[in-house]
Structures are given as C-alpha cells and as structure tokens.
Amino acid sequence: MNRPRRIFAWLLALCITLPAAAADMVATIVRLKPSVVVVGTYQKTASPPFVMRGTGFVVADNLVATNAHVIPTEMGPDLPVLVIRTRDANGQPQLRPARVAARDPERDLALLRFEGLPLPAVALGDSDRVEEGQMVGFTGFPIGGALGFSPVTHHGMIASITPIVLPGNAARQLSEKAILQVRRGAFDIFQLDATAYPGNSGSPVFDAASGEVIGIINMVFIKGSKESALSQPSGISYAIPAKYLKQMLETP
C-alpha cells in the first residue's frame, strides 16, 4: 500500500474508532450515574441541616464505597448523623441514614451500609490489569453543592502507577504516618492526568472502554494553598486501586 492510501486508511480507522469510543463513554455515564451518591451528614437543628463530605458509589446491595477521610471522625447521638443523598423513583432528592460497615484507613477506604431500597451497583474491574496510558473517567460531585448535586464526569488517563509513599530527601521530610506506611510496605496507586476537585473524594474511576470501576479518587496534588485547588488546579489526581475494595467486600 502506497503512502496516500496508508494515510487514508489510518484516517478512516480513526473516524470509525472515535465515535465508537464516544458512544461507549455516553453509555457508561448513563449506566453509572444511578450508582453514584453524595455522602454527608444531617442534623435537623443545624444550618444548613445537610453538609456534603464527599462522593460514594454503590458496590453491592445497600453498600456504598467511599474514602475513609470522608467519614466524620466523631459520631454520636448529639452529633450530625451519617447519610447518603440520592434520588427516589420520581427523581426527587432523598436522604438515607447510613452507618460505617467497614473501614481501611491505611488505604483511605470505607464501606457504608445505607437504609431503604437497594440501588444499582457498579461493576468492579481487575485493577491489576490497568496500564499506564489507559483512558479513564470518574464521576462525582466536584466543589460540593456549589454546582448542585448532579453527578459530573471528568476524563483523563492513567499517567503513572506509583507507590503511595515516596521517601523524602531528608529524614525530616518523612512524617510519622509515612514512616509507618514504609514499614508496612508501600502499595501502588494510580496517578491520573485529570483534574479532580474538593467533593470528588470517593468518586469511582472507570475504564473508558468497558465502564468497569478500577479505582476510587482519594487525593489531589495541590500547588500552594488549599484554595489553589480551585483557582490553579494541578491536573494531577490520585486513585486507590479497586482491588482493595474487593478485599474489603470479601472480608467477613
């Protein structure tokens, strides 16, 4: 095949592939959105009564996955109660009481058991097969309620698979928590070439082609102050591989 024909064949293949990939993403978002919920707290006498803390997603009947750091550190009878915010069959917002079913603070994961009718669960993929350069998306509630409580999807790619603990150049750069993590053995996380915002913590990261969830957003690289996460986002986010969620689900 001569050069002009090769170029034409490449362009034709590209034109065929891009619409198919876009169609896959559209179908995935439609399928995923009913499984993505807001995680927050509710206290009738507070102002406002409901406070968002992060994103979560349904992984089994009445079971939501989120980050451990999304869960309040203190809970009790006189404190706001843990809830998830979702929509009923008529599309109206509703709050459902929830409780912590399992927690893995070292990997920043938590499972919440919520009340009421079950919600559709996501499909968890094999995060051990994820590769650098793989295209992904994630759905959540960036910037909290400022944009309204409608799920928002961003896309990007797996930029790197890297250990969550990187030793500093000097001992003073290692916190006590980091030292303990090194002793236990660091584990790999996904660095994303994508921008997540406050409120995206706990968002499901899914493979753009299959729609399977392969990770969960847990932190964003911030340049400067916390406020710069909004005004000057770094475009670098991190996600915990889904295999650790699977381990929690399989633990009695």
C-alpha positions as MATLAB code, in Angstrom:
seq = 'MNRPRRIFAWLLALCITLPAAAADMVATIVRLKPSVVVVGTYQKTASPPFVMRGTGFVVADNLVATNAHVIPTEMGPDLPVLVIRTRDANGQPQLRPARVAARDPERDLALLRFEGLPLPAVALGDSDRVEEGQMVGFTGFPIGGALGFSPVTHHGMIASITPIVLPGNAARQLSEKAILQVRRGAFDIFQLDATAYPGNSGSPVFDAASGEVIGIINMVFIKGSKESALSQPSGISYAIPAKYLKQMLETP';
ca = [
       0.000    0.000    0.000;
       1.420    3.373   -1.010;
       1.705    6.299    1.410;
      -1.504    8.188    0.428;
      -3.554    5.015    0.778;
      -1.978    4.246    4.173;
      -2.829    7.747    5.399;
      -6.399    7.417    4.111;
      -6.776    4.017    5.812;
      -5.455    5.448    9.108;
      -7.848    8.413    8.968;
     -10.770    6.112    8.139;
      -9.933    3.866   11.092;
      -9.675    6.913   13.358;
     -13.062    8.210   12.244;
     -14.629    4.840   12.963;
     -12.930    4.387   16.354;
     -13.597    7.812   17.864;
     -17.410    7.734   17.556;
     -17.447    4.187   18.977;
     -15.331    5.269   21.952;
     -17.556    8.306   22.500;
     -20.638    6.089   22.371;
     -19.080    3.762   24.963;
     -18.446    6.715   27.297;
     -22.017    8.004   26.877;
     -23.459    4.577   27.662;
     -21.152    4.165   30.663;
     -22.126    7.524   32.172;
     -25.851    6.741   31.788;
     -25.338    3.369   33.453;
     -23.065    4.667   36.232;
     -24.904    7.786   37.408;
     -27.676    5.981   39.375;
     -24.935    4.259   41.417;
     -23.114    7.470   42.422;
     -24.291    9.169   45.619;
     -23.417   12.103   47.845;
     -22.003   11.228   51.277;
     -22.681   13.726   54.040;
     -24.137   14.423   57.446;
     -27.565   15.627   58.577;
     -28.717   17.425   61.689;
     -32.182   18.958   61.707;
     -31.237   21.841   64.002;
     -28.060   22.779   62.109;
     -27.788   25.442   59.414;
     -27.639   24.064   56.826;
     -29.080   20.727   58.031;
     -27.254   18.725   55.344;
     -23.489   19.037   54.816;
     -21.758   17.232   51.963;
     -18.477   15.494   52.765;
     -17.673   13.604   49.561;
     -18.783   11.162   46.882;
     -19.617    7.475   47.133;
     -20.789    4.712   44.823;
     -22.814    1.546   45.280;
     -20.764   -1.673   45.161;
     -23.369   -4.155   46.460;
     -26.922   -4.192   47.826;
     -27.235   -1.233   50.229;
     -23.445   -0.858   50.393;
     -21.581    2.288   49.325;
     -17.816    2.703   48.898;
     -16.105    5.991   49.717;
     -12.905    7.337   51.274;
     -12.212    6.837   54.955;
     -11.336   10.539   55.258;
     -14.860   11.428   54.090;
     -16.353    9.870   57.244;
     -16.664   12.190   60.294;
     -14.089   11.470   62.984;
     -16.713   11.831   65.703;
     -20.229   10.401   65.651;
     -22.751   10.154   68.436;
     -26.380   10.733   69.489;
     -25.932   14.518   69.799;
     -23.891   14.877   66.594;
     -24.967   15.009   62.925;
     -25.877   11.568   61.546;
     -24.184    9.992   58.544;
     -26.363    9.899   55.413;
     -26.206    9.396   51.683;
     -28.072   11.675   49.296;
     -29.667   10.072   46.269;
     -32.891   10.349   44.262;
     -36.136    8.427   44.530;
     -38.062    6.813   41.672;
     -39.553   10.212   40.772;
     -36.148   11.875   40.596;
     -36.642   13.768   43.864;
     -33.690   14.095   46.273;
     -33.794   11.968   49.380;
     -31.531   11.387   52.369;
     -30.951    7.877   53.672;
     -29.355    7.089   57.037;
     -26.086    5.179   56.792;
     -23.532    3.596   59.093;
     -19.922    2.525   58.719;
     -19.787   -1.164   57.778;
     -16.016   -1.397   57.286;
     -13.053    0.953   57.274;
      -9.474    0.696   55.966;
      -7.757    3.956   56.998;
      -4.365    2.888   55.660;
      -5.795    2.751   52.134;
      -8.326    5.511   52.790;
     -11.342    3.305   52.075;
     -14.682    2.816   53.806;
     -17.906    0.920   53.206;
     -21.237    2.343   54.332;
     -24.447    0.387   54.881;
     -27.465    2.518   53.971;
     -31.184    2.082   54.631;
     -34.026    1.751   52.163;
     -34.386    0.046   48.813;
     -31.206   -1.193   47.076;
     -29.561    0.932   44.394;
     -27.840   -0.426   41.251;
     -24.241   -1.448   41.891;
     -21.238   -0.728   39.677;
     -19.126   -3.494   38.142;
     -15.656   -3.673   39.697;
     -12.879   -4.445   37.213;
      -9.430   -6.015   37.619;
      -7.221   -3.129   38.731;
      -4.113   -5.338   38.465;
      -4.509   -5.199   34.686;
      -4.589   -1.398   34.495;
      -1.814    0.071   32.354;
      -0.234    3.492   32.043;
      -1.819    5.388   29.173;
      -5.205    3.744   29.718;
      -8.121    6.156   29.251;
     -10.420    6.561   32.243;
     -13.261    8.689   33.565;
     -14.545    9.469   37.031;
     -17.933   10.649   38.220;
     -18.673   12.614   41.368;
     -19.700   15.919   42.882;
     -16.864   18.437   42.438;
     -16.870   21.579   44.584;
     -19.642   20.165   46.740;
     -23.084   21.642   46.406;
     -21.818   24.809   44.691;
     -22.598   23.238   41.313;
     -25.694   21.434   42.519;
     -25.977   17.774   43.436;
     -25.879   16.361   39.925;
     -23.127   13.856   39.087;
     -20.330   15.326   36.956;
     -17.953   13.218   34.851;
     -14.337   14.081   34.001;
     -11.969   12.105   31.810;
      -8.224   11.595   31.536;
      -5.723    8.779   31.540;
      -3.567    6.721   33.865;
      -0.401    8.826   33.875;
       1.564    6.614   36.239;
       1.289    3.650   38.575;
       3.374    4.698   41.545;
       3.934    3.850   45.233;
       1.781    5.904   47.563;
       4.788    6.600   49.812;
       7.877    8.170   48.284;
      10.819    8.631   50.733;
      11.947   12.256   51.071;
      15.462   13.569   50.576;
      15.873   14.032   54.293;
      14.511   12.323   57.385;
      12.645   15.463   58.424;
      10.509   15.166   55.274;
       9.042   11.882   56.440;
       6.084   12.160   58.781;
       5.361    9.529   61.421;
       2.476    8.261   59.314;
       4.721    7.970   56.242;
       7.371    6.067   58.200;
       4.765    3.596   59.463;
       3.491    3.138   55.906;
       7.024    2.404   54.625;
       7.460   -0.207   57.361;
       4.206   -1.906   56.414;
       5.116   -1.837   52.740;
       4.004    0.827   50.307;
       1.356   -0.063   47.756;
       0.847    1.219   44.237;
      -1.802    3.787   43.395;
      -2.925    5.368   40.125;
      -1.773    8.852   39.232;
      -4.255   10.408   36.824;
      -3.685   13.053   34.194;
      -7.041   14.590   35.136;
      -8.366   17.313   37.399;
     -10.380   16.378   40.472;
     -11.754   18.939   42.903;
     -12.909   19.068   46.522;
     -16.032   16.923   46.609;
     -14.596   14.338   44.209;
     -13.148   12.285   47.081;
     -14.707    8.839   46.789;
     -15.567    9.153   43.085;
     -15.429    5.906   41.081;
     -12.706    5.791   38.418;
     -13.818    3.678   35.479;
     -12.215    2.280   32.352;
     -13.408    4.340   29.395;
     -13.815    1.290   27.167;
     -15.514   -1.250   29.453;
     -17.105    1.012   32.056;
     -15.755   -1.163   34.871;
     -14.671    0.677   38.012;
     -10.928    0.214   38.546;
     -10.229    2.758   41.287;
     -11.508    5.412   43.666;
     -10.364    9.051   43.790;
      -8.745    9.858   47.135;
      -6.486   12.905   46.752;
      -5.377   15.740   44.509;
      -1.910   17.222   44.158;
      -2.182   20.849   45.325;
       0.228   23.615   44.338;
       0.404   26.092   47.199;
      -2.627   26.624   49.434;
      -5.819   24.578   49.531;
      -7.627   27.439   47.806;
      -5.377   26.989   44.778;
      -7.020   23.603   44.167;
      -9.856   25.632   42.653;
      -8.063   28.647   41.184;
      -4.959   26.840   39.921;
      -5.648   23.085   39.718;
      -2.561   20.952   39.142;
      -4.329   18.490   36.841;
      -2.845   15.627   38.887;
      -5.128   13.370   40.902;
      -4.679   10.017   42.614;
      -6.864    6.929   42.958;
      -6.749    3.790   45.095;
      -6.950    0.573   43.015;
     -10.293   -1.220   43.172;
      -8.700   -4.495   44.260;
      -8.582   -3.175   47.823;
     -12.329   -2.574   47.709;
     -12.786   -6.141   46.538;
     -10.741   -7.361   49.506;
     -12.958   -5.420   51.892;
     -16.094   -6.839   50.272;
     -14.729  -10.378   50.583;
     -13.774   -9.984   54.259;
     -16.464  -11.466   56.546;
];
